[in-house]
Amino acid sequence: MKNLTLFLVVLVSLGLPPHVMAQESLSDHSPGNVKSIEDRVKQLKEAVRRSVEGEKWNERIQISGLVEFEAEYVKTDFDDPAVEDEKTSDVDLATVELVVDARIVDHVDAHVMFKYEDDDVFVDEGFITLTGTEAFPVYLIAGRQYIFFGYFDSHFITDPTTLNLGETNEGAVVAGYRIKEEMLDFSLGAFNGRAQEAGDDDVLDSFVAGVAVNPLEGLMFGASYTSNLAGSDAFNEVVVDPDNMESLVAGWSVYATYEILARFKLIGEFVGALDNFKAGELYDAQDTQERMPIAWNVEIGVAIIETFGLAARYGGSDDGGEFLPETEYGAVLNWGFFKNTNLAIEYLHQDFENDVQQNNMVTVQLAVEF
């Protein structure tokens, strides 16, 4: 609870009004492929404003992409003296993304993202967006997408604990309403989650809702809800029997981001379950404890110059088992030494529940966007 209290104090402080707003986001020079709410709102805004360029198909399409190369060193110290400590290192192509956006006609867009990751090529996103008029700014997004749950923005290469607990990529239908462009966004969606109650049919029974508020340039905060936290991507893998749960457990998220003087960016987020998972449903079937996992992440970044920045992270979890670190802290250096080219060097220290193990990790990433 001490860690959680510190997180809440920092998060509340993010609501202070800025004196001068940043003209360029520090995250423009950040590594990683995190799909934050800010990214999704920006993508929706671009879809609304994109015009039909011509009658030919190639005049209606925009192509972009990302290539990430990573080198990593990890030292793991186990508390059990009978278990030998480990050191691992690797260099590899981490991620390739190819994104195709097409304006079909006014108010109708298509989006596809192909991804290479973990020696596999797949469609990570593929959806159709229907948008309303300026007088009636509604939208509908149908297809495979990162649902509007959580925030997950980060300066770091390594995903925050909040993302590992809550990020969900699913086939979904999401409807929303935007007020004064991106200043206020409400969304409500439905999807068929990866986790379901015992005896239930495989049906569309999971729901998500969220609100994002951007009252001033540089300030954004919001909250979101999912009825099926166990259906999230990574967390679902540590659910013992996701097809036969006693009941679905809902989750919630609250987040804020705040940019100051075009140099500083603060990020705060909390993601957690709203009820207990039954004993034996998470991590280990022999576990005798009920679990209510929560995760938090706080980061501060500073741009030393336009293309060179530093950031620090403090995050952690409760009831995370060996899936989420109980405490995580570190620093990252980002250097945009060419246009759309970023070199990041990151150090992270992680402590897990009951001092089972400690990780010390150094990661170097070279990323190019086009």
C-alpha angles and dihedrals in degrees: 000000000000090000092047092051091053090051093052092050091053092044093053090051090059090071093070112115114254121237096214124014124227116252092201125037117238087221088069085080096039126115130229136056100262113154102217126185087248090059092049094049090048090050091050092049090052090050091054093050099039111110130208104259099195148323096274117091094232090057091061098051132086120192125198136158152172135227121191128187119189139190117193139186121188128184114191121193116195121207092216107085089208090064115076117232116248138221122192134174136176145166121207149134100280105186142359121186128184115188126193120190120184131186104212097180132326109307094013123094135166125207129189128176120191115196138192113203135145091007091303133109118209146146104268095178133014121159147139120234122205114191132190131220129280088258092051106027101187125139141191124203116191126180140039108341146140100269119233096262120120132359106242099179113156144168090212137090093224115070116252119249089250092062093048090054100042117018110119127186111188146139101271147155114227126182124189148168126219124202120205093353109289098350094099128012127182121188138179126182147167131216141163103251126213091240125064141169120266111272095014122129120246095262142138098278107136126090138194132193133178147167126206122190126196103176096160135021106272096018123095133160138159151144137236142189136207125188092209115045092164088063093070117116106252099021092056089064092066094048104107097218110003093178094059109042120154090230138343115261119218125220137205138200136196124185145166138189126193130184122198133190093345088281111070129060125182123195125188129174141165125192124179150150118264094213141018124279110226120258111279095019095101133051098337131025088217093056109122096196129091109232132212104179120202131174136192137188132192123182136174122194131187128194107219089187130351094277102029125069145162129207138183129206135202117181144139148145147238122227089010096133112192090325098074128029114247089218129017130176137159149120138254134200119209122194120182094195094166132022110286089358121112134182115198129186116190137184122191133178119198131189119191133210116293089006090279091151146347126216127202111189135184117189130180119193132186111195131182125189124196 
